[in-house]
Amino acid sequence: MPSFLRLPSTCACAASLFLFVCPAQPQSPAPAQQASRIKLESVAKVLIANDTPAYLVSYSYDFDKMPNVYIKGLGVVPSKGSYQYISREQELEFRDPTTNAVLERVPIQETMVVAAKPPLNQIAGDNQFSQAYRAYSWEQPTPLQERANTVLAKYFNYLPRENNKLTYLATTYTQLPLDKKFTDRGVLAQVALLLSFPYDPTTGKYSFHVQYSAKEGRALSDELKSTNNEDILRAANEFVDKIVSEMKTVR
């Protein structure tokens, strides 16, 4: 009987491997992702009440091929800009104001973490603001949101929101400048503002309302209460006039 040749075991393995190896298939290139047109500068957790968390968000954006964009909570603004404010949302949402199509969404994630309890940036509730309001006309070419963001940042942080086609900007409290006759007695005061707009909108012109919440306290005490002191309320009205004047002055 003829004898059959046997391949060495190593050769048999190599042959087996050879039989089962398939040539690599060409891979289609992954679709290129569009670079984000929104840049988060900083995000920090804050408290707007004792147990109410929110985020202090700072960002810039650029939708250069559009005349303007809609930012959820803030309204229609120029297509390029930057803002810093307090948000309770989990993301920034930009839409086309004409079609309402979503342009981009960006998650709000902390870029800095405070080891201790987040700082308190108290936002007054609607029922804490005076029912009376002061009305001002807005005829400037710069959007009110843009000027308010610039000016309010010098004195406050603020929380924007929308309701019934109106935008509301509710600020934190800041120290209210008082006459020396008060400070000599250790009296101090704080004020928070609520801006709302647009009212009676027409082409390039509308009015906005300002309400305030004024509190009175004493030095070396953390307790502040709503005040009816006429001199403090007068100082609050003067402070409102100062804020509005700065908003209308474009340098």
C-alpha positions as CSV (number, residue, x, y, z in Angstrom):
1,M,0.0,0.0,0.0
2,P,1.4,3.4,-0.8
3,S,2.1,5.6,2.1
4,F,0.6,9.1,2.3
5,L,2.7,12.1,3.3
6,R,1.7,14.0,6.4
7,L,2.3,17.7,6.9
8,P,4.0,18.6,10.0
9,S,1.6,19.9,12.7
10,T,2.9,23.4,12.4
11,C,2.3,23.4,8.7
12,A,-1.2,22.1,9.2
13,C,-2.0,25.0,11.5
14,A,-0.6,27.5,9.1
15,A,-2.7,26.0,6.3
16,S,-5.8,26.2,8.5
17,L,-5.1,29.8,9.3
18,F,-4.6,30.6,5.7
19,L,-7.9,29.1,4.8
20,F,-9.9,31.2,7.2
21,V,-8.3,34.6,6.9
22,C,-10.4,37.0,4.8
23,P,-8.9,40.1,3.2
24,A,-9.9,43.4,5.0
25,Q,-12.9,45.1,3.5
26,P,-12.5,48.8,2.7
27,Q,-14.1,51.0,5.3
28,S,-16.3,54.0,4.4
29,P,-14.9,57.2,6.0
30,A,-16.9,58.3,9.1
31,P,-19.1,61.3,8.3
32,A,-17.4,64.6,9.4
33,Q,-19.0,66.2,12.4
34,Q,-19.8,69.8,12.2
35,A,-17.9,71.9,14.7
36,S,-20.0,73.3,17.5
37,R,-20.9,76.9,17.0
38,I,-21.3,77.3,20.8
39,K,-18.4,77.6,23.2
40,L,-19.0,77.0,26.9
41,E,-16.5,79.2,28.7
42,S,-17.4,78.2,32.3
43,V,-20.2,76.4,34.2
44,A,-20.5,76.4,38.0
45,K,-23.2,75.0,40.2
46,V,-25.0,77.6,42.4
47,L,-28.1,77.8,44.6
48,I,-30.8,80.2,43.8
49,A,-32.6,79.3,47.1
50,N,-31.6,77.2,50.0
51,D,-32.4,73.9,48.3
52,T,-32.7,74.9,44.6
53,P,-29.7,74.2,42.5
54,A,-28.9,75.9,39.2
55,Y,-25.9,76.8,37.0
56,L,-24.0,80.0,36.4
57,V,-23.2,79.6,32.7
58,S,-20.9,81.7,30.5
59,Y,-20.7,81.0,26.8
60,S,-20.2,82.5,23.4
61,Y,-21.7,81.5,20.0
62,D,-21.5,82.3,16.3
63,F,-24.2,81.4,13.7
64,D,-22.6,83.6,11.1
65,K,-24.9,82.7,8.2
66,M,-28.1,83.8,10.0
67,P,-29.4,87.3,10.8
68,N,-30.4,86.2,14.3
69,V,-31.1,83.2,16.5
70,Y,-33.5,82.2,19.3
71,I,-32.0,81.1,22.6
72,K,-34.4,79.2,24.9
73,G,-35.2,81.3,27.9
74,L,-33.6,84.5,26.5
75,G,-35.5,85.1,23.3
76,V,-34.4,86.3,19.8
77,V,-30.9,87.8,19.8
78,P,-28.1,88.5,17.2
79,S,-26.5,85.6,15.5
80,K,-23.2,86.2,17.3
81,G,-22.6,87.1,20.9
82,S,-21.8,86.0,24.4
83,Y,-23.8,85.8,27.6
84,Q,-23.4,85.0,31.3
85,Y,-26.4,84.2,33.4
86,I,-28.0,81.6,35.8
87,S,-29.9,78.7,34.2
88,R,-32.0,75.9,35.6
89,E,-31.9,74.1,32.2
90,Q,-29.8,71.0,31.5
91,E,-28.8,72.3,28.0
92,L,-28.4,75.4,25.9
93,E,-30.9,75.3,23.0
94,F,-30.6,77.4,19.8
95,R,-33.3,77.6,17.2
96,D,-34.1,79.3,13.9
97,P,-36.5,82.1,14.9
98,T,-38.2,81.9,11.5
99,T,-38.8,78.1,11.2
100,N,-38.4,77.1,14.8
101,A,-35.9,74.4,13.7
102,V,-33.3,73.3,16.3
103,L,-29.9,74.6,15.3
104,E,-27.9,73.1,18.1
105,R,-28.2,71.8,21.6
106,V,-25.3,71.8,24.1
107,P,-25.4,70.0,27.4
108,I,-24.7,72.2,30.4
109,Q,-21.9,70.4,32.4
110,E,-19.8,71.8,35.2
111,T,-16.4,73.0,34.2
112,M,-15.5,73.9,37.8
113,V,-16.6,72.1,40.9
114,V,-16.7,73.8,44.3
115,A,-15.7,71.4,47.1
116,A,-17.9,73.1,49.6
117,K,-21.6,73.9,49.4
118,P,-22.4,75.8,46.2
119,P,-22.7,79.6,46.7
120,L,-26.1,81.1,47.2
121,N,-27.2,83.4,44.4
122,Q,-30.7,84.2,45.8
123,I,-33.3,85.0,43.1
124,A,-36.5,86.6,44.5
125,G,-39.8,85.0,43.7
126,D,-42.3,86.9,41.6
127,N,-44.4,87.6,44.7
128,Q,-41.4,89.4,46.3
129,F,-41.2,92.1,43.6
130,S,-43.3,95.2,43.9
131,Q,-46.6,95.1,42.0
132,A,-45.9,98.6,40.7
133,Y,-43.5,98.9,37.8
134,R,-41.7,101.6,35.9
135,A,-41.9,101.6,32.2
136,Y,-39.2,102.7,29.8
137,S,-39.0,102.8,26.0
138,W,-36.4,100.9,24.1
139,E,-35.4,102.5,20.8
140,Q,-31.7,101.5,20.7
141,P,-30.4,99.5,17.8
142,T,-28.7,97.1,20.2
143,P,-31.0,94.3,21.5
144,L,-32.1,94.9,25.1
145,Q,-30.8,91.4,26.1
146,E,-27.3,92.3,25.0
147,R,-27.2,95.6,26.9
148,A,-28.9,94.1,29.9
149,N,-26.4,91.3,30.0
150,T,-23.5,93.7,29.9
151,V,-24.8,96.2,32.5
152,L,-26.4,93.8,34.9
153,A,-23.2,91.8,35.1
154,K,-21.6,94.8,36.9
155,Y,-24.0,94.4,39.8
156,F,-25.8,91.1,39.7
157,N,-26.2,87.6,38.3
158,Y,-29.6,87.1,36.7
159,L,-32.0,84.2,35.7
160,P,-33.8,84.6,32.3
161,R,-37.1,82.9,31.5
162,E,-40.0,83.3,29.1
163,N,-43.7,83.4,29.6
164,N,-46.6,84.4,27.3
165,K,-44.2,85.9,24.7
166,L,-42.4,88.0,27.3
167,T,-38.8,87.6,28.5
168,Y,-38.1,88.1,32.2
169,L,-34.7,88.8,33.7
170,A,-34.7,88.3,37.5
171,T,-31.6,89.4,39.2
172,T,-29.9,88.4,42.4
173,Y,-29.7,90.9,45.3
174,T,-26.9,93.5,45.5
175,Q,-26.0,96.2,48.0
176,L,-28.1,99.4,47.6
177,P,-26.1,102.6,48.1
178,L,-27.7,104.6,51.0
179,D,-27.4,108.1,52.4
180,K,-24.8,108.6,55.1
181,K,-27.6,109.1,57.7
182,F,-28.4,105.4,57.3
183,T,-25.0,104.0,57.2
184,D,-23.9,105.9,60.3
185,R,-26.7,104.1,62.1
186,G,-25.6,100.7,60.7
187,V,-28.6,100.5,58.4
188,L,-28.0,98.6,55.1
189,A,-30.2,97.6,52.2
190,Q,-30.2,95.3,49.2
191,V,-32.2,95.4,46.0
192,A,-33.0,92.9,43.2
193,L,-34.6,93.8,39.8
194,L,-37.1,92.1,37.5
195,L,-37.0,93.3,33.9
196,S,-39.7,92.2,31.5
197,F,-40.1,92.9,27.7
198,P,-41.3,93.6,25.1
199,Y,-44.5,95.5,25.8
200,D,-46.5,97.3,23.0
201,P,-44.0,96.1,20.4
202,T,-43.8,98.1,17.2
203,T,-41.1,98.3,14.5
204,G,-37.8,99.0,16.3
205,K,-39.6,100.4,19.4
206,Y,-41.2,98.9,22.4
207,S,-41.3,99.4,26.2
208,F,-39.9,97.3,29.0
209,H,-40.9,97.2,32.7
210,V,-38.7,97.2,35.8
211,Q,-39.9,96.0,39.2
212,Y,-37.7,95.7,42.3
213,S,-37.5,94.0,45.6
214,A,-35.9,96.0,48.4
215,K,-34.7,94.6,51.8
216,E,-33.5,96.4,54.9
217,G,-31.1,95.1,57.5
218,R,-28.5,96.0,60.1
219,A,-24.8,95.7,60.0
220,L,-23.4,92.5,61.7
221,S,-26.7,90.7,61.0
222,D,-27.6,88.3,58.2
223,E,-31.3,89.0,58.5
224,L,-32.9,91.3,55.9
225,K,-36.6,92.0,55.6
226,S,-38.8,93.7,53.0
227,T,-38.9,97.4,53.7
228,N,-41.4,100.2,53.4
229,N,-39.0,102.9,54.3
230,E,-39.6,105.8,51.9
231,D,-35.9,106.9,51.8
232,I,-34.8,103.4,51.0
233,L,-37.5,103.0,48.3
234,R,-36.4,106.3,46.9
235,A,-32.8,105.1,46.7
236,A,-34.0,101.9,45.0
237,N,-35.8,104.0,42.3
238,E,-32.7,106.1,41.8
239,F,-30.7,102.9,41.4
240,V,-33.2,101.6,38.8
241,D,-32.8,104.9,36.8
242,K,-29.0,104.4,36.9
243,I,-29.2,100.9,35.6
244,V,-31.5,101.9,32.7
245,S,-29.3,104.9,31.9
246,E,-26.3,102.6,31.6
247,M,-28.2,100.2,29.4
248,K,-29.2,102.9,27.0
249,T,-25.6,104.4,26.9
250,V,-23.7,102.4,24.2
251,R,-20.0,103.1,24.3
